[in-house]
Amino acid sequence: MAPPKRKSGGGRVTPKGTQPGTSRVTAPKNEEHHEVAASSRYTPKQARRQLIPPNWIPIIMVGLLVGGGLMIMARYLIWTGSNIPTLIGLAAILGGLWAATKWE
């Protein structure tokens, strides 16, 4: 049988009402006040600049999607002997989907 574990005395280490990372010493009045303590691990988020997408991106996206669909339909209605219009239509649809991911 293992010997019983020693108790270390446990209990509160910091005075009641304080938080880890803060000190009781107050900063002098002439120093500027920071929101986050220097020893804190919290890193505030940086302000992200507002990105405004160009107005032509949705126009290109819709044009490529519709054009690709029409090209695939035209392959079955007009060009029945070649698969090249189908490949062009698929490439146009993929281009439209790619443009859709760039539109924010």
N, CA and C atoms as a LAMMPS dump frame, in Angstrom:
ITEM: TIMESTEP
0
ITEM: NUMBER OF ATOMS
312
ITEM: BOX BOUNDS ff ff ff
-5.0000000000000000e+02 5.0000000000000000e+02
-5.0000000000000000e+02 5.0000000000000000e+02
-5.0000000000000000e+02 5.0000000000000000e+02
ITEM: ATOMS id mol type element x y z
1 1 1 N 0.833 -1.167 0
2 1 2 C 0 0 0
3 1 3 C 0.888 1.244 0
4 2 1 N 0.483 2.267 -0.78
5 2 2 C 1.27 3.49 -0.893
6 2 3 C 1.1 4.355 0.356
7 3 1 N 2.168 5.077 0.71
8 3 2 C 2.049 5.947 1.881
9 3 3 C 1.093 7.109 1.577
10 4 1 N 0.45 7.659 2.578
11 4 2 C -0.479 8.778 2.333
12 4 3 C 0.271 9.997 1.808
13 5 1 N -0.408 10.787 0.967
14 5 2 C 0.206 11.985 0.397
15 5 3 C 0.32 13.075 1.452
16 6 1 N 1.405 13.863 1.322
17 6 2 C 1.583 14.973 2.246
18 6 3 C 0.715 16.149 1.812
19 7 1 N 0.157 16.82 2.731
20 7 2 C -0.631 18.016 2.443
21 7 3 C 0.316 19.204 2.487
22 8 1 N 0.173 20.101 1.517
23 8 2 C 1.102 21.22 1.425
24 8 3 C 0.603 22.457 2.149
25 9 1 N -0.521 22.408 2.723
26 9 2 C -0.997 23.568 3.455
27 9 3 C -2.053 24.33 2.661
28 10 1 N -2.066 24.207 1.344
29 10 2 C -3.107 24.746 0.469
30 10 3 C -3.646 26.096 0.889
31 11 1 N -4.708 26.494 0.278
32 11 2 C -5.37 27.734 0.642
33 11 3 C -5.025 28.871 -0.292
34 12 1 N -5.551 30.036 0.027
35 12 2 C -5.378 31.218 -0.822
36 12 3 C -3.946 31.724 -0.715
37 13 1 N -3.376 32.073 -1.878
38 13 2 C -2.018 32.599 -1.922
39 13 3 C -2.042 34.114 -1.992
40 14 1 N -2.981 34.659 -2.796
41 14 2 C -3.083 36.109 -2.926
42 14 3 C -4.14 36.63 -1.967
43 15 1 N -4.034 37.872 -1.552
44 15 2 C -5.047 38.433 -0.656
45 15 3 C -6.416 38.45 -1.331
46 16 1 N -7.458 38.333 -0.55
47 16 2 C -8.805 38.301 -1.075
48 16 3 C -9.132 39.622 -1.772
49 17 1 N -9.77 39.502 -2.945
50 17 2 C -10.156 40.688 -3.693
51 17 3 C -9.15 41.111 -4.745
52 18 1 N -8.039 40.406 -4.883
53 18 2 C -7.052 40.735 -5.911
54 18 3 C -7.086 39.684 -6.999
55 19 1 N -6.475 40.012 -8.135
56 19 2 C -6.392 39.086 -9.251
57 19 3 C -4.927 38.876 -9.594
58 20 1 N -4.589 37.697 -10.127
59 20 2 C -3.196 37.477 -10.522
60 20 3 C -2.783 38.468 -11.605
61 21 1 N -1.564 38.955 -11.564
62 21 2 C -1.051 39.87 -12.572
63 21 3 C -1.229 41.332 -12.204
64 22 1 N -2.004 41.618 -11.17
65 22 2 C -2.156 43.005 -10.734
66 22 3 C -1.392 43.186 -9.438
67 23 1 N -0.909 44.368 -9.243
68 23 2 C -0.17 44.637 -8.016
69 23 3 C -0.94 45.651 -7.185
70 24 1 N -0.573 45.728 -5.915
71 24 2 C -1.24 46.68 -5.03
72 24 3 C -0.682 48.08 -5.213
73 25 1 N 0.509 48.188 -5.788
74 25 2 C 1.15 49.484 -5.948
75 25 3 C 0.442 50.229 -7.066
76 26 1 N 0.042 51.453 -6.801
77 26 2 C -0.63 52.242 -7.829
78 26 3 C 0.406 53.038 -8.603
79 27 1 N 0.108 53.262 -9.881
80 27 2 C 1.019 53.996 -10.744
81 27 3 C 0.982 55.475 -10.375
82 28 1 N 2.116 56.168 -10.531
83 28 2 C 2.124 57.613 -10.268
84 28 3 C 1.157 58.328 -11.217
85 29 1 N 0.714 59.491 -10.805
86 29 2 C -0.305 60.228 -11.563
87 29 3 C 0.205 60.713 -12.915
88 30 1 N 1.51 60.928 -13.082
89 30 2 C 2.014 61.476 -14.329
90 30 3 C 2.203 60.417 -15.419
91 31 1 N 2.12 59.139 -15.08
92 31 2 C 2.262 58.088 -16.089
93 31 3 C 0.911 57.824 -16.734
94 32 1 N 0.938 57.453 -18.008
95 32 2 C -0.318 57.171 -18.712
96 32 3 C -0.862 55.81 -18.281
97 33 1 N -2.147 55.643 -18.4
98 33 2 C -2.828 54.43 -17.944
99 33 3 C -3.008 53.482 -19.132
100 34 1 N -2.622 52.224 -18.96
101 34 2 C -2.813 51.204 -19.979
102 34 3 C -3.975 50.317 -19.563
103 35 1 N -4.764 49.871 -20.553
104 35 2 C -5.905 49.018 -20.241
105 35 3 C -5.473 47.619 -19.827
106 36 1 N -4.377 47.126 -20.406
107 36 2 C -3.924 45.779 -20.13
108 36 3 C -2.572 45.851 -19.453
109 37 1 N -2.399 45.064 -18.398
110 37 2 C -1.128 45.056 -17.684
111 37 3 C -0.025 44.523 -18.592
112 38 1 N 1.198 44.979 -18.364
113 38 2 C 2.315 44.593 -19.222
114 38 3 C 2.607 43.104 -19.134
115 39 1 N 2.345 42.482 -17.998
116 39 2 C 2.65 41.069 -17.852
117 39 3 C 1.491 40.17 -18.294
118 40 1 N 0.425 40.758 -18.78
119 40 2 C -0.744 39.98 -19.19
120 40 3 C -0.465 39.25 -20.496
121 41 1 N -1.084 38.095 -20.681
122 41 2 C -0.921 37.343 -21.92
123 41 3 C -1.964 37.72 -22.953
124 42 1 N -2.92 38.558 -22.605
125 42 2 C -3.97 38.96 -23.528
126 42 3 C -3.401 39.936 -24.547
127 43 1 N -3.65 39.669 -25.809
128 43 2 C -3.248 40.569 -26.877
129 43 3 C -4.505 41.1 -27.538
130 44 1 N -4.772 42.394 -27.453
131 44 2 C -5.991 42.916 -28.061
132 44 3 C -5.938 42.813 -29.586
133 45 1 N -7.11 42.656 -30.193
134 45 2 C -7.179 42.549 -31.644
135 45 3 C -6.815 43.879 -32.273
136 46 1 N -6.097 43.79 -33.395
137 46 2 C -5.754 45.002 -34.107
138 46 3 C -6.939 45.424 -34.962
139 47 1 N -7.097 46.716 -35.107
140 47 2 C -8.203 47.227 -35.914
141 47 3 C -7.978 46.845 -37.378
142 48 1 N -8.982 46.21 -37.967
143 48 2 C -8.878 45.77 -39.352
144 48 3 C -9.47 46.841 -40.245
145 49 1 N -8.745 47.195 -41.286
146 49 2 C -9.269 48.236 -42.163
147 49 3 C -10.426 47.689 -42.974
148 50 1 N -11.376 48.548 -43.241
149 50 2 C -12.572 48.146 -43.955
150 50 3 C -12.242 47.976 -45.436
151 51 1 N -12.426 46.755 -45.943
152 51 2 C -12.173 46.49 -47.346
153 51 3 C -13.475 46.652 -48.124
154 52 1 N -13.445 47.476 -49.137
155 52 2 C -14.62 47.671 -49.985
156 52 3 C -14.319 47.025 -51.324
157 53 1 N -15.047 45.956 -51.671
158 53 2 C -14.759 45.29 -52.937
159 53 3 C -15.205 46.15 -54.116
160 54 1 N -14.52 46.008 -55.244
161 54 2 C -14.938 46.754 -56.436
162 54 3 C -16.337 46.311 -56.879
163 55 1 N -17.057 47.225 -57.515
164 55 2 C -18.426 46.933 -57.946
165 55 3 C -18.484 45.95 -59.107
166 56 1 N -17.39 45.749 -59.808
167 56 2 C -17.432 44.878 -60.98
168 56 3 C -17.289 43.405 -60.626
169 57 1 N -16.939 43.063 -59.395
170 57 2 C -16.768 41.649 -59.029
171 57 3 C -18.092 40.877 -59.113
172 58 1 N -19.22 41.381 -58.556
173 58 2 C -20.461 40.608 -58.706
174 58 3 C -20.942 40.532 -60.143
175 59 1 N -20.655 41.55 -60.929
176 59 2 C -21.059 41.524 -62.347
177 59 3 C -20.294 40.432 -63.077
178 60 1 N -18.98 40.353 -62.835
179 60 2 C -18.164 39.301 -63.463
180 60 3 C -18.618 37.925 -62.994
181 61 1 N -18.919 37.799 -61.678
182 61 2 C -19.327 36.514 -61.116
183 61 3 C -20.603 36.026 -61.804
184 62 1 N -21.621 36.857 -61.867
185 62 2 C -22.891 36.454 -62.48
186 62 3 C -22.697 36.188 -63.97
187 63 1 N -21.911 37.025 -64.629
188 63 2 C -21.662 36.823 -66.064
189 63 3 C -20.993 35.497 -66.367
190 64 1 N -19.996 35.136 -65.564
191 64 2 C -19.305 33.861 -65.791
192 64 3 C -20.211 32.666 -65.478
193 65 1 N -20.995 32.757 -64.398
194 65 2 C -21.886 31.645 -64.061
195 65 3 C -22.956 31.444 -65.137
196 66 1 N -23.592 32.53 -65.55
197 66 2 C -24.64 32.425 -66.578
198 66 3 C -24.021 32.031 -67.915
199 67 1 N -22.894 32.646 -68.267
200 67 2 C -22.231 32.314 -69.531
201 67 3 C -21.785 30.858 -69.583
202 68 1 N -21.278 30.34 -68.478
203 68 2 C -20.874 28.939 -68.437
204 68 3 C -22.06 28.006 -68.596
205 69 1 N -23.166 28.321 -67.939
206 69 2 C -24.367 27.503 -68.091
207 69 3 C -24.908 27.533 -69.509
208 70 1 N -24.913 28.719 -70.115
209 70 2 C -25.38 28.833 -71.503
210 70 3 C -24.459 28.091 -72.46
211 71 1 N -23.17 28.1 -72.204
212 71 2 C -22.217 27.396 -73.07
213 71 3 C -22.44 25.886 -72.999
214 72 1 N -22.713 25.38 -71.792
215 72 2 C -22.979 23.944 -71.662
216 72 3 C -24.281 23.585 -72.375
217 73 1 N -25.304 24.426 -72.242
218 73 2 C -26.565 24.151 -72.949
219 73 3 C -26.383 24.257 -74.453
220 74 1 N -25.573 25.214 -74.916
221 74 2 C -25.345 25.379 -76.352
222 74 3 C -24.602 24.181 -76.926
223 75 1 N -23.774 23.53 -76.148
224 75 2 C -23.08 22.337 -76.629
225 75 3 C -24.068 21.254 -77.017
226 76 1 N -25.126 21.101 -76.238
227 76 2 C -26.114 20.067 -76.546
228 76 3 C -27.093 20.515 -77.625
229 77 1 N -27.289 21.817 -77.801
230 77 2 C -28.249 22.308 -78.798
231 77 3 C -27.603 22.617 -80.137
232 78 1 N -26.366 23.1 -80.144
233 78 2 C -25.736 23.557 -81.393
234 78 3 C -24.57 22.653 -81.793
235 79 1 N -23.562 22.545 -80.923
236 79 2 C -22.367 21.767 -81.259
237 79 3 C -22.498 20.362 -80.679
238 80 1 N -23.021 19.45 -81.408
239 80 2 C -23.239 18.104 -80.882
240 80 3 C -22.04 17.184 -81.071
241 81 1 N -21.035 17.597 -81.82
242 81 2 C -19.922 16.694 -82.092
243 81 3 C -18.678 16.969 -81.278
244 82 1 N -18.626 18.013 -80.479
245 82 2 C -17.401 18.381 -79.778
246 82 3 C -17.688 18.605 -78.292
247 83 1 N -16.683 18.313 -77.476
248 83 2 C -16.809 18.535 -76.034
249 83 3 C -16.118 19.816 -75.576
250 84 1 N -15.53 20.549 -76.488
251 84 2 C -14.811 21.775 -76.126
252 84 3 C -15.745 22.822 -75.513
253 85 1 N -16.972 23.041 -76.043
254 85 2 C -17.858 24.011 -75.378
255 85 3 C -18.206 23.608 -73.939
256 86 1 N -18.275 22.306 -73.665
257 86 2 C -18.542 21.861 -72.3
258 86 3 C -17.37 22.232 -71.383
259 87 1 N -16.162 22.03 -71.851
260 87 2 C -14.985 22.388 -71.052
261 87 3 C -14.897 23.897 -70.828
262 88 1 N -15.218 24.665 -71.866
263 88 2 C -15.21 26.124 -71.722
264 88 3 C -16.286 26.555 -70.71
265 89 1 N -17.472 25.916 -70.789
266 89 2 C -18.547 26.235 -69.854
267 89 3 C -18.187 25.901 -68.418
268 90 1 N -17.551 24.751 -68.206
269 90 2 C -17.12 24.38 -66.852
270 90 3 C -16.052 25.332 -66.324
271 91 1 N -15.127 25.73 -67.204
272 91 2 C -14.1 26.683 -66.792
273 91 3 C -14.731 28.024 -66.426
274 92 1 N -15.748 28.449 -67.184
275 92 2 C -16.421 29.714 -66.872
276 92 3 C -17.168 29.618 -65.542
277 93 1 N -17.805 28.491 -65.266
278 93 2 C -18.51 28.322 -63.988
279 93 3 C -17.514 28.323 -62.829
280 94 1 N -16.383 27.649 -63.005
281 94 2 C -15.358 27.672 -61.953
282 94 3 C -14.808 29.089 -61.746
283 95 1 N -14.661 29.825 -62.834
284 95 2 C -14.234 31.228 -62.716
285 95 3 C -15.256 32.058 -61.969
286 96 1 N -16.54 31.791 -62.185
287 96 2 C -17.582 32.501 -61.451
288 96 3 C -17.568 32.163 -59.969
289 97 1 N -17.316 30.893 -59.654
290 97 2 C -17.217 30.506 -58.244
291 97 3 C -15.985 31.124 -57.585
292 98 1 N -14.89 31.218 -58.324
293 98 2 C -13.693 31.854 -57.795
294 98 3 C -13.96 33.335 -57.525
295 99 1 N -14.677 33.995 -58.45
296 99 2 C -15.012 35.41 -58.243
297 99 3 C -15.942 35.568 -57.047
298 100 1 N -16.797 34.58 -56.803
299 100 2 C -17.712 34.658 -55.654
300 100 3 C -16.95 34.63 -54.337
301 101 1 N -15.81 33.941 -54.276
302 101 2 C -15.031 33.911 -53.044
303 101 3 C -14.279 35.206 -52.814
304 102 1 N -14.081 35.997 -53.833
305 102 2 C -13.373 37.282 -53.692
306 102 3 C -14.308 38.416 -53.332
307 103 1 N -15.595 38.203 -53.389
308 103 2 C -16.57 39.236 -53.102
309 103 3 C -16.89 39.216 -51.622
310 104 1 N -16.625 40.305 -50.912
311 104 2 C -16.884 40.356 -49.47
312 104 3 C -18.112 41.183 -49.199
